[in-house]
Amino acid sequence: MIMELIYIAIVWINVLQVIHSARANATHNHGLDPDRLLVAEAFLGKGRFIKRVSYHSKGRHGIKVRPECRLTVVVRETTPEEEAHIAKLKVNNFRKLTKREKRLVPHKLIEIEPVWGRKSRNHESRASAE
């Protein structure tokens, strides 16, 4: 399980590196604005095949083939219409705080349990006293 998580983390880091490289190439080589870039498409293709000798028992041998893949990321700049649409979605998805959430001090967490589902504190103190 842990090895699978490590492998997923390594793959995720590689994908982030490719996206960061594509962004840097677009800004440096083509003069695009880095804040307005988005991933247009990303796809995997065949890479090179690494061939190695694998040794077996009784003096035999074989060839190990380790295929690799190539990740390609295409980025493009957003148009003003797309930026307006994204800003509209951000405004529509904004949730206003309730009165109870406004009253909370920032260092306190919002309680998930509803008020009417709790037992009163007096009831708990009476139960522990008995």
Sequence and secondary structure as in RCSB ss.txt:
>XXXX:A:sequence
MIMELIYIAIVWINVLQVIHSARANATHNHGLDPDRLLVAEAFLGKGRFIKRVSYHSKGRHGIKVRPECRLTVVV
RETTPEEEAHIAKLKVNNFRKLTKREKRLVPHKLIEIEPVWGRKSRNHESRASAE
>XXXX:A:secstr
 HHHHHHHHHHHHHHHHHHHHHHHHHHHHH   GGGEEEEEEEEEEEEEEEEEEE GGG EEEEEEEEEEEEEEE
EE  HHHHHHHHHHHHHT     HHHHHS TTS    S GGGS  HHHHHHHHH 
